[in-house]
Amino acid sequence: MNKVSVMEEIDALTDIYCTDCLVIRDLRKTRGKTGAHLFCIKQCTVGEQLQFLGKELMKVKDGME
């Protein structure tokens, strides 16, 4: 994988799942922004995938391939 493909995959995931997420919208009302963020990081499968992609992005060389 190269940086561009990883970034495109991250963008696609956030556009498809995170932009209009009803769960996040409800959690922001009930738990606040921090509580909603913690849900995304620890419990959401999309959040787990985004974390994985972020780690993959850090492994790729700095140059845009």
C-alpha positions in Angstrom: 0.0 0.0 0.0 1.1 3.5 -0.7 0.2 6.7 1.2 -2.2 7.9 -1.5 -4.2 4.7 -1.5 -4.4 4.6 2.3 -5.5 8.2 2.5 -8.1 7.6 -0.2 -9.4 4.6 1.8 -9.6 6.7 5.0 -11.5 9.4 3.1 -13.9 6.9 1.7 -14.6 5.3 5.1 -15.3 8.7 6.8 -17.4 9.9 3.9 -19.5 6.7 3.8 -19.9 5.9 7.5 -18.9 8.9 9.7 -20.3 12.0 8.0 -24.0 11.2 8.6 -23.6 8.8 11.5 -26.7 8.9 13.6 -25.0 7.1 16.5 -22.3 9.8 16.8 -25.0 12.5 16.6 -27.0 11.0 19.4 -23.9 10.3 21.6 -22.8 13.9 21.2 -26.1 15.0 22.7 -26.0 12.4 25.6 -22.3 12.0 26.3 -20.8 15.1 24.8 -18.1 15.3 22.2 -15.5 13.5 24.2 -17.8 10.6 25.0 -18.8 10.3 21.4 -15.1 10.3 20.3 -14.3 7.6 22.9 -17.1 5.4 21.4 -15.6 5.8 17.9 -12.1 4.9 19.1 -13.0 2.0 21.4 -16.3 0.4 20.2 -17.0 1.4 16.6 -15.8 -1.1 13.9 -15.3 1.7 11.5 -13.1 3.5 14.1 -11.1 0.3 14.5 -10.5 0.2 10.7 -9.5 3.9 10.7 -7.0 3.2 13.5 -5.6 0.3 11.5 -5.3 2.4 8.4 -3.6 5.2 10.4 -1.0 2.7 11.6 -0.5 1.5 8.0 0.0 5.1 6.9 2.7 5.6 9.5 4.6 2.5 8.2 4.7 3.8 4.6 7.7 5.9 3.6 7.4 9.7 3.8 7.5 10.2 0.0 4.2 10.2 -1.9 4.4 7.0 -3.9 
